[in-house]
Amino acid sequence: MSLIKSISGIRGTIGGKPGETLSPLDVVKFTAAYGTWIKQNSNENYKIVVGRDGRMSGEMVQRLVVSTLNAVGLDVIDVGLSTTPTVEMAVIFESAAGGIILTASHNPKEWNALKLLNEKGEFINAEIGKKILEIAAEESFDFVPVDKLGSYAINETVLAKHIDAVVKYPLVKADAIKRKGFKIVIDAINSTGAIAVPELLRALGVEDANIIVLNEEVNGKFAHNPEPLPEHLNSLRNEVKQRKADLGIAVDPDVDRLCFVCEDGSLFGEEYTLVAVADYILQHKKGNTVSNMSSTRALRDITENAGGEYFASAVGEVNVVNKMKAVNAVIGGEGNGGIIVPDLHYGRDALIGIALFLSLIVDKKSVHHLRNQYPNYFISKNKIELENGIDTSKVFGHIISKYKNNPINKEDGLKIEFDKDWVHLRTSNTEPIVRIYAESSSPTTAENIAKRIMQDIKETM
């Protein structure tokens, strides 16, 4: 079992020993450390937004988090079952000092996490994260006396406000979407996407009869692996074909990742979620784009064709956001289906992604036809689990030595170029694994590059 502390939050499995898992003691400790940091840096704004996805452990963890924040002297606004982008926006709606989202994103049901936000509704950076971990390690927090306990309030309006902001976004064509009469199948993976996505579609004018939701009970008993990868989407693909739907939508448990299925049951490709939305944005706004260095080069192609400049960041939403701000990007995100629209908010948001994608395809022949308009690259995505005690610096050193004659970027793990192909390997922030992504214009070549690197890694283990 695991407990992982990173810029992606405090993430771990439920059940087991304190310090080794996300135990109740660890939830309290890290929440108290975050609350202490807030009180030290928030100019007496003691308001914190807390929300969760549909995980089985969510309610238990939420009770611990709320009580701990109150015990530190902070006022909690509980938005209950929600999405990551909704909680991010709620921090702004409520003029709060920060927020905590309880979700382990794409991880299986035994995982949960505390994702920590600043006063802008953005993930805390590495420097702040380090300070919070130091507070936790030293247990240098004080709980307030009884007459200074924080308050507790429930707010059930923030999802509606989020959806309203999406529908009113200038490039969202709500009237055209309504006229189109889309029939859409959603795989909501037994989490809060079952609430948020249908509400968004109804707000965009899609008729109830044309909204089909798979895995719609919000119970956290994920019907399949919750990461929206091709091997997990067969039921959605079959349902789209059988229902003669216009498209299928898959989201992860906290609704910040997004991918589509074409009307013929083929996969649009999660790497091309960002490509398509960026294409639509760039048709209306000239500017720069950003994705992380594990994402497809197709974004660079369409950006340069539109007269903009493409920039790559290190992996991780915080890193993408920082790069977007630095280069004044008009759109950015990650190849895992994460869309960041900066003039809405700086966070991955499947809801704005859905609205913009539907706005793009209202005058297209079909979703499959749209996909065929983009350059074709293939990414092979693989991972190797790390045993306890494995020295990743030794593993990476072996790879560097073996490929020393190739261009190597060490900014975020290792990215090695082979003419026009590339492979990127890095230690995950969220799981005890090394991810290996390889891209080529040929799927066979991409697979072979990844297999070669995986074999190189195994030689050191």
N, C-alpha and C positions, 0 to 999 in steps of 0.2 A: 504494500500500500504506500501511498505517496503524499507528501506535502511539498508544494513547489511555491517559492516566493520569487516574484519577478515583476516587471513592469506591466504584465498582464494580470496582476492581482495575486491574492493568496488563494491558491488552488489546491485541493486535495480530495482524497476519498473519504467517505463517511464510514465511521466504525474503525476501532483500533486504538492504538496507544497515542496519548498526547505527544506532540512534537514529531510524530511520524505520519499523522493523518490530519484531516481537518476535523479534529475533535471539538467538542463543546468548549474545552479549555482554550484551544487555539483560536476559535471564533471570538471568544471574549477578549483574549489577549490582543489580537491584532485589531479588533474593533476599538478597544480602549486606546491603543496606540494611535490609531487614525483620529479618534476623537480628541485626544490630547494635542496632536499636531494642529487640528482645526482650531482649537481654543487658543493656541499660541500664535496663530497666524490669520485670524479671521476678523479682527477689529470688532469683536463682540457680536458678530453675526453667528448665532448658535443654531441655525436652522439646517437640518440635513434631510435630504430625500432618500427614502429606502424603497426599493422594489425588487421583485424576484420573477424568475421564469417559473415554469410548471413542474420543476423537479420534485421528486418524492420527499427530499429532505428540506425543501425550500421553506415550508412553514416553520419547521423547528429552528432552522438557522436564523430565519427572520426574527423570531421571538427573542433569540439570544442577542442578536445585533441591536434590535430596538431597545431592549432593556439595558444593554451595556452603554449605548449612547446616552440614554436618559440618566444613567448612573454617573456618567462623566459630566453631566450638566448640559447636554445638548437637546434641542427640541426636534422631534422626529415628525416628518410628514410621510406617512405610509401610503404608497400608491398601490400596494398589493401586487397581484398578478399583473405583470407588465412586460415590456421589452427593454432591451438595453438602450436603443435610441430614444425611447419614450422617457426613461429615467434621466438620460442626459439632457433632454429638452426641459424636463420638469424642474431641473436645477435652475434653469434660466427663468421659467415661468414663475417660480416661487421665490426668486431672488435669494436662493439658499447659499450657504457657505460651501456646500459640497454634496456628494451623494454616494450611496453604496448600492451596487447592483449585485444581487445574489444569483449567479449563474456560472456554470462551467462551460458555457457556449456549446461547442460541438462534442464535448466529452460524454462518455456513457453515463447511465443513470446513477452509478455509485459516486460520481464526482459532484462537487459543488465548489463555489469560489466566492470570495469577496472582491469585487472590482471597484476600485476607489476613484472618485471623481473630485476635481477641484471646483472652484466657484464658477467656472465657465462651462461646467457640464462636460469637461474633457477629462480623459484619463490622466492621472498624476504622472509626472515625468520621473525619470530614474533618480534624479537628485532628491526629490521629495520622498520617493519610495524608500530610498536608503535611510533617510531620517526617520521615517515611520518604523522601519525594521529595527533601527537602533533603539527607539523608544520601547518597542516590544521586547527586544532582547534584554534590556536593562530593567524592564517593568517599571519605568519611570513615569507612571501615571498615578493620579490621585482621583479617587471617587468623591463626589461632592456630598455634603451633609443633606439631610432629608428635606430641608426647606429650600434647597437649590436644585433639586432633581429637575431634569428636563421634562417638557410636555410631550404629549402624543396626540396626533390628529390623523384622520384618514382623509385622503383626497382621491375621489373616484373620477375626476374630470380630466386628468392629464392626457389620457389616450385620445380623447375627443379633441383636445386642443392640438395635439401632435398631428392627428389626421387632418384637422382643419388647416393647419399650416402647410401640410403637404398638398392638399387639394388647391389651395390658393397660391402655391408656388407659380411664378409667372410662366414657366415653360410647360406646366401640366395642362393638358387639353381635356378638361373634365367633360365638356359638352360633346366633343368629338368622340370620346371614349363611350359616353352614354349612347350616342347615335349608332356606334359600331355594333352594339349588341353582343359583346364578347361572351363566350362560354368558357369558363376557366375552372380547372381542377387544381386544388391546393393540397399539398402534403404538409400538414401542420405538426407532425411528429409528436403528438400528444403533449404539446406545450402551448405557450401563449400566442403563437402564430395562429392558432385556431380561433382566438378572439380578435386579434389585431388585423389580420389580413382580410377576412370577410368584411369587417367594419370599414376598412379602407375601400374595398371594392364597391360596397354599397354607396359610400360617399362619392365615389366616382361615377355612379349611375349604372353599375352592373346589376342586373336584376337578380333577386334571390334565387330564382329557379335556375339561373345560369352559374351559380357558385356551388361547386361540389367540393366538400372538404373531406379528405382522408385523414384518419388518425386524429379525430377532432376532440376526443375527450381529454381534457387537461388534467392528466393524472401522473405525468412523469414516467409512466411505464412505456418507454419509447418502443414503438412497433418494430423498429429496426435501428441499426446504428444511426445515431442522430446527425453525423456529419453528411452533408448533402453531396456525396460523391456518386459517380455513375453506378457503381455496384449496389448502391442502397436505394436506387430510384426506380426499380423495375415495376413496382406496383403503380407508381405514378404514371410511368410511360404507358403501361397497358390501359390504365383508366382513361388517359387522354384519347387514345385511339378508339376505345370502345364507346366513349361518350361523344365522339366526334367533336371534341372541344377545340378551341382555337389555340390554346396553349396550356401548359402546366406550370405551376409555381411550387418550388420547394424552398423552405427556409429552415434555419437551424433553430434550436430551442429558444434562443433569446432574440431572434429575428434581426440579427445584424448581418447575416450572410444570406445570399440569394442566388438561385439558379433557375433556369427555365427549361421546359421540354417543348419541342416543336409539335405542331398539330399532327404530324405523322408518327409521333412517339420517339423521334430521334432527339438526342440531347443537344441543346443549344451550346452547352459547354460553360461551366462556371467561370472559366478564364475569360469568356466573351461577354459575361454580364457587364463588367466594367467597360469593355470595349464598345459595346452597343450604346450604353448610356452616355459614355464620353462622346461618341460619334454624334448623338443627338444634341448634347450640350454644345459641342464645337460648331454645329451647323448654325447656332444662334449667338454664340459668344466666341470671339477669338481669344486664345490664351494658352497657357501651359497646362500640362497634366503631370501627375505623379502616380507611380505604383511602386510596390516593393520589388526588390531585385529577383524575387522568385516568380514574378508574374510575366505573362507572355509579352513578346516584343511587338505583338499586333497593336498594342496601344501606342507605341512609338510610331508605327507606320501611319495610323490614322491621324495622330497629332501633327506630324510633320506634313502630311498631305493637306491639313487644314491651316497650315502656316504657323503652328505653334511649336513649342519646344517641350520635349519629354525629359523628365528627370526620374531617376531611380533612388529609392530610399532603402534603408535597412528594414528588415521585416518587423512588423509590429505597428499597431494603429498609432501609437504615440509618435513613432518615427515618421510614418507617412504624413501625419498632421503637421509635424514640425517642418518637414520638407515642403509641404504645400504652402505653408505660411511664408517660408523663406523665398519661394519662387512665384508667389502670388498665383497659384494654380486655380483654374476655374472648375476643375473636377479632379478627383483622385480616388484612390482606394487600393484594394488588394485583389490579386487574381483568384482568391477563394470566394469571390462573389460579394465582396465588401465594397459598397458605394459610399463615398463621402462627397456631399454637395456643400461646399463651404458657406454659401450665402443662406443656407438653411441652418446647418450647424456642423461643427467639426467632429463628426462621429459616423461610423459605418451604420447605414440605415437602409434596411430592406424595403421599408414602406415608400420612401421617396424613390428608391430604385424601381419598384413596381410601377409607380405612377408615371415616371419618365419613360420607362420601357413601353408601357401601353400607349403613351403619347407618341412615341416613335413609330409604332406599328399600325396606327390607325389608318394610314394611307399606304401600307405595304401589302403586297400580294399575300404573303403568309410569313410566319415566323421562320420557317425553314428557308424560304427565299431570302429573307434578310440575312440569315447566317451565312449563306453562300456568297454574299457581297463582301465579306471580310477576308483578309489574308489568312491562309490556313497554316497554323503552327500546331505542333503536338507537344504536350508536356507529359512526361512520365513522372508520376508522383509516388514516391516510395518512402519507407522509413525502416529504421533498424532500432530495436529496443536495446537500451543500455542496461547492462547489469550493474548492480551496486559496486562502486569502486573503480569503474572504468575511467581512465584519464583521457578526456577528449582532446586535450592539447597534444598528447602523444599520437592519437589517431590522426588529427589534422596535420601534425608535423610530418607523418609518414606520407600523407597525400601530397603535401607541398613539395617534399623531396622528389617524389615520383614524377610530378608534373611541373617541375621547375622551369621547363622550357616553354610552357604555355602561359599566356596572360592570366594572372591570378589577382582577384580582388579580395582583400581580407577585412573589409569594412564590417561585414556581418557574416561570420562563418567563413566559408571559402566559396568563391565563384570562379570557375575555371572555364575559359573560352577555348573552343575548338573550331577555328575559322568562324562560320556563322552559327554554330551550335554552342550550347553552354550547359554547364551543370552547376547547381548551387547546393551546397550541403551546410547545414547549420544545426546546432542543438536547439530543440524546441523550448520555448518559454513556458509551455503549458503541460508537457508530458516528458517522461524520462526516455526520450528518443532522439536520434539524429534523423532529420528529414533530408531526403535526396531528391531534388527536382532537376530534370534534364529536359531541354527543349531542342527540337529540330523541325525542319519541314517534312521529315519522314518519321512516322510513329515507330518504325522498326529501329531507326537510328537512335531516337530518343531513348527507347527501352534498352538498347545495347549500351549506350553511354552510362545510364543509371546502373545497369547490372555490373558493368566494369568497376564503377566506383564502389558499389556495395561490396564487391569481392575484395577490393583494396582495403576497405574498412574492416572486413572480417579477418583479414590477415593480421591485424593488430590486436584483436580481441581474444 
